[in-house]
């Protein structure tokens, strides 16, 4: 094997190992950061849910404390 071919094989192996290690850590980071379906939150007194946006990656919940035209039904 010539020296040029040896350098190419070495760089290809180094690139492959680097990509596998990076893929492993990125995957582990994403798995650890995903919220569980059992995760809950509690509204404080006076807070109201204004809207919910559900995407493939995350769940956005809009919460407000100011209420206009509040009506009480008994």
LODREN-785870 format. One line per field, with one value per atom (N, C-alpha, C, O, CB): residue number from 1; x, y, z; residue in three letters. Coordinates in steps of 0.05 Angstrom, whole numbers, plus 5000, padded with zeros to 4 digits. Glycine has a CB too. Layout:
num <- [NUM	...]
c1 <- [X	...]
c2 <- [Y	...]
c3 <- [Z	...]
residuo <- [Ala	...]
This chain:
num <- [1	1	1	1	1	2	2	2	2	2	3	3	3	3	3	4	4	4	4	4	5	5	5	5	5	6	6	6	6	6	7	7	7	7	7	8	8	8	8	8	9	9	9	9	9	10	10	10	10	10	11	11	11	11	11	12	12	12	12	12	13	13	13	13	13	14	14	14	14	14	15	15	15	15	15	16	16	16	16	16	17	17	17	17	17	18	18	18	18	18	19	19	19	19	19	20	20	20	20	20	21	21	21	21	21	22	22	22	22	22	23	23	23	23	23	24	24	24	24	24	25	25	25	25	25	26	26	26	26	26	27	27	27	27	27	28	28	28	28	28	29	29	29	29	29	30	30	30	30	30	31	31	31	31	31	32	32	32	32	32	33	33	33	33	33	34	34	34	34	34	35	35	35	35	35	36	36	36	36	36	37	37	37	37	37	38	38	38	38	38	39	39	39	39	39	40	40	40	40	40	41	41	41	41	41	42	42	42	42	42	43	43	43	43	43	44	44	44	44	44	45	45	45	45	45	46	46	46	46	46	47	47	47	47	47	48	48	48	48	48	49	49	49	49	49	50	50	50	50	50	51	51	51	51	51	52	52	52	52	52	53	53	53	53	53	54	54	54	54	54	55	55	55	55	55	56	56	56	56	56	57	57	57	57	57	58	58	58	58	58	59	59	59	59	59	60	60	60	60	60	61	61	61	61	61	62	62	62	62	62	63	63	63	63	63	64	64	64	64	64	65	65	65	65	65	66	66	66	66	66	67	67	67	67	67	68	68	68	68	68	69	69	69	69	69	70	70	70	70	70	71	71	71	71	71	72	72	72	72	72	73	73	73	73	73	74	74	74	74	74]
c1 <- [5017	5000	5018	5038	4981	5011	5027	5021	5001	5023	5038	5034	5008	4995	5058	5002	4977	4952	4934	4976	4952	4929	4927	4905	4931	4949	4949	4938	4923	4977	4944	4934	4904	4889	4948	4895	4866	4851	4830	4861	4861	4848	4848	4828	4863	4870	4872	4852	4838	4900	4850	4831	4802	4785	4836	4796	4769	4762	4739	4767	4780	4775	4771	4753	4798	4788	4786	4759	4746	4809	4751	4725	4702	4683	4722	4703	4682	4679	4657	4687	4701	4701	4690	4674	4729	4699	4689	4659	4645	4703	4649	4620	4604	4582	4614	4614	4600	4599	4578	4613	4621	4621	4603	4588	4650	4603	4586	4557	4540	4592	4550	4522	4513	4491	4520	4531	4524	4517	4496	4547	4533	4528	4504	4490	4553	4500	4477	4451	4432	4478	4451	4428	4422	4399	4432	4442	4439	4428	4411	4465	4438	4430	4400	4385	4446	4391	4363	4345	4323	4360	4353	4336	4333	4311	4349	4355	4353	4336	4325	4381	4334	4321	4291	4277	4335	4282	4254	4236	4242	4250	4215	4197	4181	4173	4178	4175	4160	4130	4122	4164	4115	4086	4072	4050	4074	4085	4074	4080	4070	4084	4096	4104	4080	4066	4127	4074	4051	4060	4081	4031	4043	4048	4021	4000	4058	4023	4000	3997	4017	4002	3973	3968	3966	3955	3942	3977	3974	3947	3934	3997	3939	3913	3912	3930	3907	3891	3888	3900	3896	3901	3914	3925	3905	3888	3951	3906	3888	3904	3923	3866	3896	3909	3895	3871	3906	3911	3901	3901	3883	3916	3921	3923	3944	3962	3928	3942	3961	3969	3952	3949	3995	4006	4022	4041	4024	4013	4026	4041	4028	4006	4067	4083	4096	4094	4105	4110	4123	4146	4151	4134	4158	4182	4175	4188	4201	4154	4149	4119	4104	4167	4112	4085	4087	4100	4071	4075	4075	4048	4027	4080	4049	4025	4026	4045	4021	4007	4006	3989	3966	3994	4001	3987	3987	4007	4001	3964	3962	3949	3936	3946	3954	3942	3921	3904	3963	3922	3902	3878	3880	3914	3854	3829	3811	3806	3815	3801	3783	3755	3751	3792	3736	3708	3702	3688	3701	3713	3710	3681	3668	3728	3670	3642	3643	3658	3624	3626	3625	3598	3577	3629	3598	3574	3571	3590	3574	3548	3544	3522	3516	3536]
c2 <- [4977	5000	5025	5026	5000	5044	5068	5086	5082	5083	5105	5123	5140	5145	5142	5148	5164	5148	5159	5174	5122	5105	5100	5100	5079	5097	5093	5117	5115	5087	5141	5166	5168	5175	5191	5161	5161	5142	5149	5155	5117	5097	5107	5104	5070	5118	5128	5151	5151	5139	5170	5192	5182	5192	5213	5163	5151	5138	5140	5132	5123	5109	5130	5127	5090	5150	5171	5186	5192	5191	5192	5205	5187	5197	5212	5162	5143	5141	5142	5115	5139	5137	5163	5162	5131	5186	5211	5214	5223	5234	5206	5208	5190	5197	5202	5166	5147	5157	5155	5120	5169	5180	5204	5206	5188	5221	5245	5236	5247	5263	5217	5207	5195	5200	5185	5181	5169	5191	5188	5152	5211	5232	5249	5258	5249	5255	5271	5255	5267	5278	5230	5213	5212	5214	5185	5208	5206	5233	5233	5199	5255	5282	5286	5295	5304	5278	5281	5263	5272	5275	5239	5220	5230	5228	5192	5241	5250	5275	5280	5255	5291	5317	5315	5335	5337	5293	5291	5289	5273	5268	5305	5303	5278	5268	5328	5267	5242	5249	5272	5227	5230	5234	5237	5247	5212	5228	5229	5255	5260	5206	5272	5298	5316	5319	5311	5328	5345	5372	5375	5332	5392	5418	5427	5417	5438	5445	5454	5484	5499	5447	5493	5522	5534	5522	5527	5557	5572	5585	5588	5593	5594	5607	5632	5649	5614	5635	5659	5655	5673	5682	5634	5629	5615	5600	5612	5622	5611	5601	5614	5632	5579	5569	5583	5580	5538	5598	5613	5596	5599	5638	5579	5563	5542	5544	5581	5522	5500	5495	5494	5474	5493	5487	5461	5460	5511	5441	5415	5409	5407	5392	5407	5401	5374	5362	5423	5364	5338	5339	5318	5329	5362	5363	5372	5363	5382	5388	5399	5407	5407	5423	5414	5423	5450	5454	5402	5470	5498	5503	5497	5518	5514	5521	5550	5559	5503	5566	5595	5599	5591	5611	5611	5615	5645	5659	5599	5655	5683	5686	5668	5699	5709	5715	5737	5739	5722	5753	5774	5763	5751	5799	5768	5759	5783	5798	5737	5786	5808	5797	5775	5822	5811	5803	5777	5760	5801	5774	5749	5745	5764	5748	5722	5716	5691	5672	5711	5692	5670	5656	5669	5680	5631	5615	5596	5582	5599	5596	5579	5559	5542	5595]
c3 <- [5000	5000	5000	5015	5025	4984	4983	5006	5020	4956	5010	5033	5030	5050	5036	5006	5001	5007	5019	4972	5000	5006	5036	5046	4990	5049	5078	5093	5112	5088	5083	5095	5091	5109	5084	5067	5062	5079	5090	5032	5083	5100	5129	5143	5097	5138	5165	5170	5190	5171	5151	5155	5153	5168	5133	5136	5135	5161	5171	5111	5173	5198	5221	5237	5205	5221	5241	5239	5259	5239	5215	5210	5219	5232	5180	5213	5221	5251	5262	5209	5264	5294	5306	5325	5305	5295	5305	5302	5320	5291	5279	5274	5292	5301	5244	5297	5314	5343	5356	5314	5353	5380	5382	5401	5388	5362	5362	5361	5375	5338	5344	5342	5369	5377	5320	5382	5408	5429	5442	5419	5431	5451	5444	5461	5454	5418	5410	5416	5426	5380	5410	5415	5445	5453	5403	5461	5490	5501	5519	5504	5491	5500	5493	5510	5486	5469	5462	5478	5486	5432	5483	5498	5527	5538	5498	5539	5567	5569	5591	5578	5548	5550	5542	5545	5533	5531	5523	5547	5565	5504	5548	5572	5570	5549	5573	5593	5594	5591	5597	5620	5582	5579	5606	5607	5562	5627	5653	5667	5689	5670	5655	5667	5668	5648	5652	5691	5695	5706	5717	5715	5702	5714	5726	5719	5693	5745	5760	5756	5759	5790	5750	5748	5775	5794	5731	5778	5803	5804	5783	5807	5827	5830	5813	5814	5859	5797	5779	5752	5735	5792	5746	5719	5702	5711	5721	5676	5656	5632	5624	5648	5621	5596	5573	5569	5593	5558	5535	5509	5493	5531	5507	5482	5485	5502	5458	5468	5467	5438	5420	5480	5433	5407	5410	5425	5395	5395	5397	5371	5350	5403	5372	5348	5352	5374	5342	5332	5334	5355	5368	5307	5358	5375	5404	5423	5364	5407	5434	5437	5417	5440	5461	5467	5480	5501	5487	5468	5478	5492	5481	5455	5516	5530	5538	5551	5556	5529	5535	5560	5561	5511	5581	5606	5612	5608	5629	5623	5630	5657	5667	5609	5670	5695	5694	5712	5716	5673	5669	5655	5634	5654	5666	5653	5649	5668	5671	5625	5618	5616	5605	5592	5626	5624	5638	5627	5595	5661	5676	5684	5695	5701	5679	5687	5705	5700	5661	5725	5743	5740	5743	5772	5735	5732	5755	5763	5705	5767	5790	5785	5802	5815]
residuo <- [Unk	Unk	Unk	Unk	Unk	Unk	Unk	Unk	Unk	Unk	Unk	Unk	Unk	Unk	Unk	Unk	Unk	Unk	Unk	Unk	Unk	Unk	Unk	Unk	Unk	Unk	Unk	Unk	Unk	Unk	Unk	Unk	Unk	Unk	Unk	Unk	Unk	Unk	Unk	Unk	Unk	Unk	Unk	Unk	Unk	Unk	Unk	Unk	Unk	Unk	Unk	Unk	Unk	Unk	Unk	Unk	Unk	Unk	Unk	Unk	Unk	Unk	Unk	Unk	Unk	Unk	Unk	Unk	Unk	Unk	Unk	Unk	Unk	Unk	Unk	Unk	Unk	Unk	Unk	Unk	Unk	Unk	Unk	Unk	Unk	Unk	Unk	Unk	Unk	Unk	Unk	Unk	Unk	Unk	Unk	Unk	Unk	Unk	Unk	Unk	Unk	Unk	Unk	Unk	Unk	Unk	Unk	Unk	Unk	Unk	Unk	Unk	Unk	Unk	Unk	Unk	Unk	Unk	Unk	Unk	Unk	Unk	Unk	Unk	Unk	Unk	Unk	Unk	Unk	Unk	Unk	Unk	Unk	Unk	Unk	Unk	Unk	Unk	Unk	Unk	Unk	Unk	Unk	Unk	Unk	Unk	Unk	Unk	Unk	Unk	Unk	Unk	Unk	Unk	Unk	Unk	Unk	Unk	Unk	Unk	Unk	Unk	Unk	Unk	Unk	Unk	Unk	Unk	Unk	Unk	Unk	Unk	Unk	Unk	Unk	Unk	Unk	Unk	Unk	Unk	Unk	Unk	Unk	Unk	Unk	Unk	Unk	Unk	Unk	Unk	Unk	Unk	Unk	Unk	Unk	Unk	Unk	Unk	Unk	Unk	Unk	Unk	Unk	Unk	Unk	Unk	Unk	Unk	Unk	Unk	Unk	Unk	Unk	Unk	Unk	Unk	Unk	Unk	Unk	Unk	Unk	Unk	Unk	Unk	Unk	Unk	Unk	Unk	Unk	Unk	Unk	Unk	Unk	Unk	Unk	Unk	Unk	Unk	Unk	Unk	Unk	Unk	Unk	Unk	Unk	Unk	Unk	Unk	Unk	Unk	Unk	Unk	Unk	Unk	Unk	Unk	Unk	Unk	Unk	Unk	Unk	Unk	Unk	Unk	Unk	Unk	Unk	Unk	Unk	Unk	Unk	Unk	Unk	Unk	Unk	Unk	Unk	Unk	Unk	Unk	Unk	Unk	Unk	Unk	Unk	Unk	Unk	Unk	Unk	Unk	Unk	Unk	Unk	Unk	Unk	Unk	Unk	Unk	Unk	Unk	Unk	Unk	Unk	Unk	Unk	Unk	Unk	Unk	Unk	Unk	Unk	Unk	Unk	Unk	Unk	Unk	Unk	Unk	Unk	Unk	Unk	Unk	Unk	Unk	Unk	Unk	Unk	Unk	Unk	Unk	Unk	Unk	Unk	Unk	Unk	Unk	Unk	Unk	Unk	Unk	Unk	Unk	Unk	Unk	Unk	Unk	Unk	Unk	Unk	Unk	Unk	Unk	Unk	Unk	Unk	Unk	Unk	Unk	Unk	Unk	Unk	Unk	Unk	Unk	Unk	Unk	Unk	Unk	Unk	Unk]
